[in-house]
Every structure is written in C-alpha cells, then in structure tokens.
Amino acid sequence: MSKSIFVIYLFLALAAPLFGQDFRGAAASGQRDLNDANIRLEQSRQRIADARIPLSNERNRLVGKVLGLRREMEQASRLRDNKSVDLQGIEQEIKKREDEVSYLKSLMGDYIQRFESQIHVSERQIYQEMIDTAKATNSDSSLTEQEKLLRQVSVVDAALDRMEGLSGGYIFEGNALSTEKVLEAGVFTLVGPVALFSGKNGVTAGEIVLEHDSNQPIVYTIGEEASANIRQISESSTGSIPVDPTLGSARLVIQTKETFWEHVQKGGVVIYFILGLAALALLIAFFKWIEISGVKRARPEDLHDILDMLRTGEKEEALAKAKTIKGPVGLLLTDAVNNSEESKDLLEEVLYERLLQTQPKLERLIPFIAVVAATAPLLGLLGTVTGMIKTFKLITVFGTGDARSLSSGISEALITTEFGLFVAIPALIIHALLLRKTKGVLASMEQTAVAFKNGLETKI
C-alpha cells in the first residue's frame, strides 16, 4: 500500500513542469477570449442603445395612434348609443301620436253616434248621408288616417253650425208624411226642440212627430189657428210659434187613451168568456136579490092573530089567515096550522122539514156566483199564459227591438188578468151578500116557527 502511494507521488513530481506550462497557455487563451467577448458585448450594447431611440419613438407613435383609435371608438360608441336613444324616443313619440289618433277616432265615432241619435227626425234628410259617410271611414282601407279624421271632423263642423241655427231657429226644405200617410214636400222650421212643417200644397201644417213603425217625420195637426201660424212662419220666417211645454208627452198621453171596447178587444178571446160569466153572474145576482127581497116575512101581529084563532078553536080562520101570507113563510104557517093539534115534537119536525125544503130554493143559483168568482181569475191566468206564449212567438220572429209588435201579446196577458180580478172581487162580495140575505130569511122563518111552537097550547 505505501509502495503504491510512493510511486504516485514520484510520478506527479516528475510531470509537474509539463502541466504548469499547459495551464498558463490555457489561461492566456481564456483571457483573450474574454476580451473579445467584452468587445462584442460593448458593440452589442452600442447597437442596442442606437436602436432604442427609434423603437421608443415608434412605440410612442403606435401608443398615440391606439389612444386616438380608442377615443374614436368611444366617440363612435357614444354616437351610436345617442342615435339608438333618439330612435327609441322617436318611436315612442310616434306610438304616442298613433294612440292619440286612435283615441280621437274613437271619440269622433262616439260623437257621431250621439249626434245621429240627437238630431231631429226631420234633420236626417240633411245630415244622414254625411253621418253614414263618416261612419264608413273606419272600414275604408283606401283612405289615409288624415282623410278619415277630416271626414269625421266635417260632422263636428256641421253640428256646430246646427247648434248656431237652433239657437235662433232655421228653416229648410224636406219631405214629411201627412196625416193620411202621404209623403209631401214642404218646409221644416226648427226652433230648439220644436219642429214644425208646412206643406207646399198649403193644406198640410202641424208639428212633427215620430212613430215607431216609421222612420219618416209625421205631421201632427194641432188646430187651424196653429196651422195658419206655421204657414206664416215658413213663408216669412216670422210669426207665433205653437209650443208644447210637455215636448210631446201630452200628445202621447192622449194617444194612449182608449174606449172600453178597445180595451176589451186587446184582451183576446179569453176575455169574452170572462165577460160572459160576469154578465151571467150579474143577471143571477139581480134575479136572486129580487127573489130573496120579495120573500114576505111574518109580522108579529099576524102570528099573534093566528095563535089567538087557534086558541079559540077557529082553525079554518087561522088557516085562511096563514094562506094570505105569500112565499115560504106562508107555507110554513100553513103547515104549522094544519099540524097545530099534533104533539110539539111532530110539529117541530114538520116545521123543520119545511125549512129544509125552503133553503135549497132560496140558495138556488147562488153557488154559481161563487163558481164565477173562483173561475174568473183562472181564466185571467189562462189569458196571461196565452198572451205570454204569443209574445214569445213574436220575439222569436221579430226580436226584442220592436216593442209595438209585442204589445198585443203583453196586452192580452195583462188585460185578461185585470178583468178576471174585476169580475172575481165583486162576485165574491155579491155571493157573500146573497148568502147573508138568504140566511136572514131562513133565520126569520126559524124564529117564526119557534115562536109559533112556543105560543101554541098543544099536547105534550
């Protein structure tokens, strides 16, 4: 081991001069390379320094350009946003104007309808064509909105002119139906709510009215003096104006008046049965009242005389006295005299039998009046049902727009009930009175029988 180490040291010592010479050469070479590298580094730095200034300038130029482009972009963006906002505002404004136009069209349509309903029937000859044209504008697609509004506004202008004319009255020519339902040409005079007409024939003159079954103005004559005034107004625009303060209500009330027979005829067929029963019940009531009122009652002195005769044994005279009393009371006393010698029980039975025979005769036909009192409202109800059926049939055909076509069925429905009650109520009262009168007669006969039995001395 130690021998090997010694050999190594010996080798290194012999080779040291050789290695030292190589190390110095390598160091010198490395120094030269380092110097060359420093020179190249310095040259590179110089080139970088020379190139930095133009690059910085170029960078600054490009940054300025970017900033300018960014400002242009922001400005363009703001301009675009402003244009978008302005466009939305314009669109909203257009929408508002369109809504206003629609609202105006709706208002104009409502006004035209009210104007049509408010004008007098005679004025339709002047304004109806213009009103129809204005009402048809909304459905006419060939017209612009402006043209539609102008046509509707023309109705407003005409309405204003009409109001100005009505305030002082105005005259115009037209046609009207005379009282004979003949269409005649003439002159209308309108002053406020009053409308007058004077025919060119010089005969027809009067106030203008409207009936439901006609869309034409109808002349209603109101007297010769008023007609002369109307002709004078139409000719010279001056004169006295006949004015109805009720605005036609009085005339309508007069027209609604009818005779009893006209009222009855509106009730239809059923009302004739009601009136027939009423007449028959009235005749029976009159007959029964006379019959019952004609029943002679026994006077106390007559009964006293008969009893005195029987006590004295004058039976024939008592029988003759009883026969002088007419009616059921006389028959009752006759039976009483004939059976005066019988026992009180038998006499009571005989008298009671006579009362039973008399009661049906006195009450005969009186129940018929009660039947009429019960039947008349039922017949009225029958007329009501048939009238309503007729009304519903007319509604099926004509609808509910024409009230006059329905009046016949409604009249039949109401009038039959009215007459049914008119017949039933008096019939009930008459029936009660006749029954009371009959019971009074029977009570008087019963009182007479009891007095005869109590005053007679017969066997027990």
Buried (B, 14 or more C-beta within 10 A) or exposed (E): EEEEEEEEEEEEEEEEEEEEEEEEEEEEEEEEEEEEEEEEEEEEEEEEEEEEEEEEEEEEEEEEEEEEEEEEEEEEEEEEEEEEEEEEEEEEEEEEEEEEBEEBBEEBBEBBEEBBEEBBBBBBBBBEEBBEBBBEBBEEEEBEEEEBBEBBEEBBEBBEEBEEBBEEBBBEEBBBBBEEEEEBEBBBBBBEEBBBBBBEEEEBBBBBBBBEEEEBBBBBBBEEEBBBBBBBBBEEEEBEBBEBEEEBEEBEEEEEEEEEEEBBBBBBEBBEBBBEBBEBBBEBBEEBBEBBEEBBBBEEEBBEBBBBBBEEEBBEBBBBBBEEBEBBBBBBBBBBBBBBEBEEEEBBEBBEEBBEEBBEEBBEBBEBBBEBBEBBBEBBBBBBBBBBEBBEEBBEEEEEEEEEBBBBBBBBBBBBBBBBBBBBEBBBEBBEBBBEBBEEBBEBBBEBBEBBBEBBEBEE
